[in-house]
């Protein structure tokens, strides 16, 4: 496993747990598809990209305001080296930063 993937996968696991606890099973079920890509960094980054550009921006905001791990927090603060400036900007906007 690459260093980047080794960093990203545990963050995604925490996001998965926090999503289920704060947002419920509907949102968690949609996010759970990340497991299909957990061995492929490029595909996992693309999955995250697609989710942060979805219409459900309230999910990231809600997780952030409950001090939980969101995809947006992963993009903007934990793994910005994996994302482009527009993705980071989108994540920060969603988080209200």
Buried (B, 14 or more C-beta within 10 A) or exposed (E): EEEBBEBBBEBBBBBBEBBBEBBEEEBBEBBEEBBEBBEEBEEBBEBBBEBBEEEBBEBBBBBBEEEBBBBBBBBBBBBBEBBEEEBBBBBBBBBEE
